[in-house]
Amino acid sequence: DASAPGRTAAALTANKARLSRFLTSASAVVEALCAENALASAGGAGGFGPKSELPLATRSARLALLDPFSGRSPLDVSFSRDASETLVAYGLDGSAAPQGKKKEDQALRRACQGGGLLAVWVMHQPSVPWHVLRALGLPTCCALATVPCRVAVAGTADGSVQIWDLREPATRHERVRVGGSRMALRSPTFCSDGGGVGRGHLAPVVALSLSEPQAAAETADLIISSLDGAGRLVVWQVMEGDLSLLSVDESADADAGGFGYGQAVGGRLRLVQTSVVQTCGPALSLAPAKGARGVASGRGGGAGDEGLPERALCLAALPSDPSKFLVGTDGGRLLQVSRYANGAPQPSGFEPPSAASRPAVTCLAFSPTQHDFFLAGRADASVCLYDLGERRPLLWLEPPSMVPAAQLAWSPTRPCVFFLLDGDATLHAFDLLKPGRTPAHSAPLYSHASYGFGTAGGEVRVRIAIGASSRARRGEVACYLGVAGGGGDVSLHLLQDSIAKPEPNEAFRLHKLLEAL
């Protein structure tokens, strides 16, 4: 039998762990309540200004980094599920790194030399970032999760997937002076570069997808799916616990055991690779399909029928089955794949609106209410509505312009409304209930912006994010639009009620419309 002092020490250790978990959960609840109170006291507008330059919005706020991080170009923007927080990824810093010998100067020097930056902003205080995150390499895409834990995720041009545990105390990280006040400069909790050779990505990450746990799900852990330009789809599981409890015996599996080297000292989160799917072939055939007059994929060149390797451009996880994904390529293919080796989803691919050409598939978006229907945008400016059970598109929408479709986002509050961002940085709002299938609203975001899909920081590009919050006013919802890029700061816009407020029986009317197609 264990001695009395031993039993006492074990009980104290267990009680300390339980108390730590309780305080962590309680602090998140208190923080959420404080944010709700701040939004309620501001009338639902938070720190937003009284007007917006965007015709579709009523209020706006600008997210500007303070010195010494000002001047970085935003690359991507993402909302949390309840739109209470905004995550922005920034590019490299072209200014000279500080040369001092203080710890603060050394931390800034590491942040400026070859690394990007991410910032988390809270909706009720957009004047100052809530968290500043140091990235290893140039971030290309980002995402923010709040369930089951607050985690920021970024993919980089080096093929790395990095996560930050936002629950970690600020005292664990180096502190720098930002805008006159000291703030923690958080390093990644886990970086996938710590894995063995052949694990992870070998090309720039072009898309991320988060699958937060739901009722009756296979696992209660956060699932992250990342896609690189070479078509390699990797599914990660976020696991929590001390490294000594999670590590695998290297004698049994040296590769898996070495994967723990990507975890920061003292970190409690890490990524475990669960599936790898190669979605693109080694090379794209340039021979026209049978009955087609040519291939408009933009991947010309090469000898004979073999051209350059096909590249993946966009990713979307099926809301009804997170184990299945849609992948769009620059060869014009729209694929449906499964994370399981014995999974063979049908149909395996979807056809373009015209058999005469195969323009690149540049963006995808699922309906938040009708999970079997999705939109696909292509490089010829076309947008099509698909049913997961049909290879051919159900509906072809007339292109509002002759520039490529850059990004699609379905409204989280209006089942029949979706947004299209084109290559000229013009935002188009479609309402499927309106006759004509033409944009109900169009507004330029930046007159000087350009979009290069599939690039990793080579061109100035514009990205948007749509989020909704039901906490702004009791019984009402607020819909937010985030805009990043164009060589300027990030802007948040509170959309008008005509776009954000659902019409009576709108979800049912959309259901009847889709049944009639």
VENFEN-V425483 format. One line per field, one symbol per residue. ss: DSSP state (H for helix, E for strand, L for the rest). burial: I if it has 16 or more other C-alpha atoms within 10 Angstrom, else O. A space follows every 50 residues. Layout:
ss->???
burial->???
//
This chain:
ss->LLLHHHHHHHHHHHHHHHHHHHHHHHHHHHHHHHHHHHHHHLLLLLLLLL LLLLLLEEEEEEELLLLLLLLLLEEEEEELLLLLEEEEEELLLLLLLLLL LLHHHHHHHHHHLLLLEEEEEELLELLLLLEEEELLLLEEEEEEELLLLL EEEEEELLLLEEEEELLLLHHHLEEEEELLEEEEEELLLEEHHHLLLLLL LLLLEEEEEEELLLLLLLLLLLEEEEEELLLEEEEEEEEELLHHHHLLLL LLLHHHHHHHHHELLLLLEEEEEEEEEELLLLLLELLLLLLLLLLLLLLL LLLLLELLLLLEEEEEEELLEEEEEEEEELLLLEEEEELLLLLLLLLLEE LLLLLLLLLLEEEEEELLLLLLEEEEEELLLLEEEEELLLLLLLEEELLL LLLLEEEEEELLLLLLEEEEEELLLEEEEEELLLLLLLLLEEEELLLLLL LLLLLLLLLLLEEEEEEEEEEEELLEEEEEEEEEELLLLEEEEEELHHHH LLLLLHHHHHHHHHHHL
burial->OOOOOOOOOOOOOOOOOOOOOOOOOOOOOOOOOOIIIIIIOOOIIIIIOO OIOIOIIIIIIIIIIOOIIOIIIIIIIIIIIOIIIIIIIIIIIOOOIIOO OOOIIIIIIOIIIOIIIIIIIIIIIIIIIIIIIIIIIIIIIIIIIIIOIO IIIIIIIIIIIIIIIIOIOOOOOIIIIIOOOOIIIIIIIIIIIIIIOOII IIIIIIIIIIIIOOOOOOOOIIIIIIIIIIIIIIIIIIIOOOIOOOOIOO OOOOIIIIIIIIIIOOIIIIIIIOIIIOIIOOOIIIOOOOOOOOIIIOIO OOOOOOIIIIIIIIIIIIIOOIIIIIIIIIIIIIIIIIIOOOOOOOOOII IIIOOIIIIIIIIIIIIIIIOOIIIIIIIIIIIIIIIIOOIIIOIIIOII OOIIIIIIIIIIIIIIIIIIIIIIIIIIIIIIOOOOIIIOOIOOIIOOII IOIIIIIOOIIIIIIIIIIIIIOOOOIIIIIIIIIIIIIIIIIIIIOOII OIOOOOIOIIOOOIOOO
//
